[in-house]
Amino acid sequence: MNFLLKINTLTGRYFAVWAVLFAVAGLSRPEMFLWVLPNISLLLGIVMLGMGMAIKTADWKYIMAHPWQVLLGVLVQYTVMPLLAFLICSALRMPPELVIGVILVGACPGGTASNVMTYLAKGDIALSVAMTTVSTLFSPIVTPLIILIIGNRWISVSPYSMFWSIAQVVILPLVLGIILKRVFSRQSERYLTVLPVVSVLAICLIISGVAAGNNTRIFDSGMLVLVAVVLHNMAGLFLGYLVGKAVGMPVEKRRAIAIETGMQNSGLAVALATQFFNPLVAVPGAIFSLWHNVSGSLLAAWWTGKE
């Protein structure tokens, strides 16, 4: 058991390294990872199943006890990130497919990696998990709505179809995980120690699959997308922290809101991009998956180093 806990700690701490290694592998040996593309939704479902099993009763109690903090954080996330995406893409004059890809990332809920980074940054983990949970539950309605409002000038999509896709890929596995945890509470505890490793592996495989399927496109437009992704992520982290400070939250809660705002469920963005749009739309999500783990790790190290 101690060995598994050490593996989990190392996996979380070096998440960014694993993500980069898998991306490089996908770019250099695409034939080895092309099988991932048709299985992205399945891999994301596994991640969400693990998230559901990891949710504790205390997390629901936290949401009920601090509703305004959680809802404020979710509101910041679902307004700041899509608007930043629109402004950055407009300023950089990006092609329509890449614009939709960046906006799609901004319209997605928080990712499970944000909980790991909040832990490493010594932020409020309970608030982080609560924000991830609530933003994920809102995502079937909010994500298609944002795409409809902000992205309809570039491309059309059926909000109804996207709603059902998110519900199937995200909400159903999440709810199933919660049910399994409740029904098989004793048995599930032993599996919780390996779930973080499984989630990291699934996310890294998604990154490698998108890299393999879009290696030419990434080399052609990678620098432009990287600039947009870095600006998007860094501005989200900064504004999330600023909002927390403006309303008088303590430092650990500011850190949680900052990380939750700046780190999105880019795996969902990739899954939706491959299902509803063309492969180029998935590139921002894949690069965001890489970068936000790097920036999150660096930010966590900087914050903890100041203490």
C-alpha positions in Angstrom: 0.0 0.0 0.0 2.8 2.4 0.9 4.5 1.6 -2.4 1.3 2.5 -4.3 1.0 5.8 -2.4 4.6 6.6 -3.4 3.8 5.8 -7.0 0.8 8.1 -6.9 2.8 10.9 -5.4 5.5 10.6 -8.0 2.9 10.4 -10.8 1.2 13.6 -9.7 4.4 15.5 -9.1 5.9 14.5 -12.5 2.6 14.7 -14.4 4.0 17.3 -16.8 7.1 15.2 -17.6 4.9 12.2 -18.5 2.7 14.4 -20.6 5.7 15.8 -22.6 7.2 12.3 -23.0 3.9 10.9 -24.4 3.5 13.9 -26.7 7.0 13.4 -28.1 6.4 9.7 -28.6 3.2 10.4 -30.4 4.9 13.0 -32.7 7.9 10.8 -33.4 6.2 7.4 -33.7 2.6 8.2 -34.7 2.0 4.6 -36.0 2.2 3.4 -32.4 -0.5 5.7 -31.0 -3.1 6.1 -33.9 -5.2 3.4 -32.2 -5.9 6.0 -29.4 -7.9 8.4 -31.6 -11.1 6.2 -31.9 -10.9 5.4 -28.1 -10.5 9.0 -26.7 -14.0 9.0 -25.4 -13.5 5.7 -23.6 -10.2 6.9 -22.0 -11.9 10.1 -20.9 -14.8 8.0 -19.5 -12.2 6.0 -17.4 -10.8 9.3 -16.0 -14.3 10.5 -15.1 -15.2 7.2 -13.5 -12.1 7.5 -11.3 -13.1 11.1 -10.5 -16.6 9.9 -9.4 -15.1 7.2 -7.2 -12.7 9.7 -5.6 -15.5 12.1 -4.6 -16.1 11.8 -0.8 -19.1 12.7 1.3 -17.0 15.5 2.8 -16.8 17.1 -0.7 -20.6 17.3 -1.0 -20.7 18.7 2.6 -18.2 21.4 1.6 -20.3 22.4 -1.4 -23.4 22.7 0.8 -21.4 24.6 3.5 -19.6 27.0 1.1 -21.9 27.4 -1.9 -21.0 31.0 -2.7 -17.2 30.2 -2.8 -17.8 27.2 -5.1 -20.3 29.0 -7.4 -18.1 32.1 -7.6 -15.2 29.9 -8.7 -17.3 28.1 -11.3 -18.7 31.4 -12.6 -15.2 32.9 -12.9 -14.0 29.8 -14.8 -17.0 29.7 -17.2 -16.7 33.4 -18.0 -13.0 34.3 -17.8 -11.7 31.4 -19.9 -14.1 31.6 -22.8 -13.8 35.4 -23.1 -10.0 35.2 -22.9 -10.1 32.6 -25.6 -12.1 34.9 -27.9 -9.9 37.9 -27.2 -6.6 36.1 -27.7 -7.7 34.4 -30.9 -9.0 37.6 -32.3 -5.8 39.4 -31.5 -3.7 36.7 -33.0 -6.0 36.4 -36.1 -6.0 32.6 -35.9 -7.7 30.4 -38.4 -11.3 29.4 -37.6 -10.5 25.8 -36.7 -7.9 26.9 -34.2 -10.2 29.6 -32.8 -12.9 27.0 -32.1 -10.3 24.7 -30.6 -9.1 27.4 -28.1 -12.7 28.5 -27.3 -13.6 24.8 -26.7 -10.9 24.5 -24.2 -12.1 27.6 -22.4 -15.7 26.3 -22.4 -14.8 23.0 -20.7 -15.0 22.3 -16.9 -12.0 21.9 -14.6 -9.9 18.9 -15.1 -8.7 16.3 -12.5 -5.1 17.5 -12.9 -6.1 20.8 -11.2 -6.8 18.9 -8.0 -3.3 17.4 -8.1 -1.7 20.8 -8.8 -3.8 22.4 -6.0 -2.5 19.8 -3.6 1.1 20.4 -4.7 0.6 24.2 -4.4 -0.8 23.8 -0.8 -4.1 25.3 -1.9 -7.5 24.5 -0.6 -8.0 21.0 -2.0 -11.7 20.7 -0.8 -12.6 23.9 -2.8 -10.7 22.6 -5.8 -12.5 19.3 -5.8 -15.8 21.0 -5.2 -15.2 23.4 -8.1 -14.2 20.5 -10.4 -17.3 18.5 -9.4 -19.8 21.4 -9.9 -18.3 22.7 -13.1 -18.3 19.1 -14.5 -22.0 18.7 -13.6 -22.8 22.0 -15.3 -20.8 21.2 -18.4 -23.5 19.4 -20.5 -25.5 22.7 -20.5 -22.8 25.4 -20.2 -20.2 24.1 -22.6 -22.6 23.8 -25.6 -24.1 27.1 -24.7 -20.7 28.9 -24.7 -19.8 27.4 -28.1 -23.2 28.5 -29.5 -22.8 32.1 -28.2 -19.1 32.7 -28.8 -18.2 30.2 -31.5 -21.2 30.4 -33.9 -19.5 33.1 -36.0 -16.9 30.6 -37.1 -18.7 27.3 -37.2 -22.1 25.8 -36.5 -22.7 22.9 -34.1 -25.8 21.3 -32.6 -25.9 22.2 -28.8 -28.3 19.3 -28.3 -25.9 16.8 -29.8 -23.0 18.2 -27.8 -25.1 18.1 -24.6 -25.7 14.3 -25.0 -22.1 13.7 -25.9 -20.9 15.4 -22.7 -23.5 13.6 -20.7 -22.4 10.2 -22.0 -18.7 10.8 -21.9 -18.5 12.8 -18.6 -21.7 12.7 -16.5 -22.6 9.0 -16.8 -19.1 7.7 -15.8 -19.0 10.3 -13.1 -22.3 9.2 -11.6 -21.4 5.5 -12.1 -18.2 6.1 -10.1 -20.2 7.8 -7.3 -22.6 4.9 -7.2 -19.9 2.2 -7.2 -18.1 4.0 -4.4 -21.3 4.1 -2.4 -22.4 0.5 -3.1 -19.0 -1.1 -2.9 -17.4 1.2 -0.3 -15.0 -1.3 1.2 -13.9 -2.9 -2.1 -13.5 0.5 -3.8 -11.1 1.8 -1.2 -8.3 -0.5 -2.4 -8.8 0.7 -6.0 -8.6 4.3 -5.1 -4.9 4.0 -4.6 -4.3 3.1 -8.2 -6.9 5.4 -9.8 -4.6 8.5 -10.0 -2.0 6.5 -12.0 -4.7 5.1 -14.3 -6.1 8.7 -14.8 -2.6 10.1 -15.6 -2.0 7.2 -18.1 -5.3 7.8 -19.8 -4.7 11.5 -20.2 -1.2 10.9 -21.5 -2.5 8.4 -24.0 -5.1 11.0 -25.2 -2.2 13.5 -25.7 -0.1 11.0 -27.6 -3.1 10.0 -29.8 -3.9 13.6 -30.8 -0.2 14.2 -31.4 0.1 11.1 -33.6 -3.0 12.0 -35.6 -2.1 15.6 -36.1 1.7 15.6 -36.1 1.9 17.4 -39.5 -0.7 20.0 -38.4 1.1 20.5 -35.1 4.4 21.2 -36.8 2.7 23.6 -39.2 0.7 25.6 -36.7 2.2 24.6 -33.4 3.9 27.9 -32.5 0.8 30.0 -33.1 -1.3 27.6 -31.0 1.4 27.4 -28.3 1.4 31.3 -28.0 -2.4 31.3 -27.7 -2.4 28.4 -25.2 0.3 30.0 -23.0 -1.5 33.4 -22.9 -4.9 31.7 -22.3 -3.6 29.6 -19.4 -1.4 32.2 -17.7 -4.1 34.9 -17.9 -6.6 32.5 -16.5 -4.4 31.6 -13.6 -3.7 35.3 -12.9 -7.3 36.5 -13.1 -8.6 33.5 -11.0 -6.1 34.5 -8.3 -7.1 38.2 -8.6 -10.8 37.5 -8.2 -10.1 35.4 -5.1 -8.0 38.2 -3.6 -10.6 40.9 -4.6 -13.3 39.1 -2.5 -11.0 38.7 0.5 -10.4 34.9 0.3 -7.3 33.5 2.1 -4.3 32.6 0.1 -5.0 28.8 -0.1 -8.5 29.5 -1.6 -7.0 32.0 -4.0 -4.6 29.4 -5.2 -7.4 26.8 -5.7 -9.5 29.2 -7.7 -6.5 30.3 -9.8 -5.6 26.7 -10.7 -9.2 25.7 -11.3 -9.7 28.7 -13.6 -6.5 28.2 -15.5 -6.5 24.4 -15.9 -9.3 23.0 -18.0 -10.5 19.5 -18.8 -8.6 19.5 -22.1 -9.3 15.8 -22.6 -12.9 16.7 -23.0 -12.0 19.4 -25.4 -10.1 17.0 -27.5 -12.9 14.4 -27.4 -15.5 16.9 -28.5 -13.2 18.4 -31.2 -12.6 14.9 -32.7 -16.4 14.1 -32.6 -17.9 17.3 -33.8 -15.2 19.1 -35.8 -12.1 18.4 -37.9 -8.8 17.1 -36.5 -7.2 20.5 -36.5 -9.7 21.7 -33.8 -8.2 19.1 -31.4 -4.7 20.6 -31.6 -5.2 23.4 -29.0 -6.7 20.9 -26.5 -3.7 18.6 -27.0 -1.2 21.4 -26.5 -3.1 22.8 -23.6 -2.9 19.4 -22.0 0.8 19.6 -22.2 1.3 23.2 -21.2 -1.1 23.5 -18.3 0.6 20.6 -16.5 3.9 22.3 -17.0 2.7 25.7 -15.8 0.7 24.2 -13.0 3.8 22.3 -11.7 6.0 25.4 -12.0 3.4 27.6 -10.2 3.0 25.1 -7.4 6.7 24.9 -7.0 7.0 28.7 -6.9 4.2 29.1 -4.3 5.5 26.3 -2.0 9.0 27.7 -2.4 7.8 31.1 -1.0 6.7 29.5 2.2 
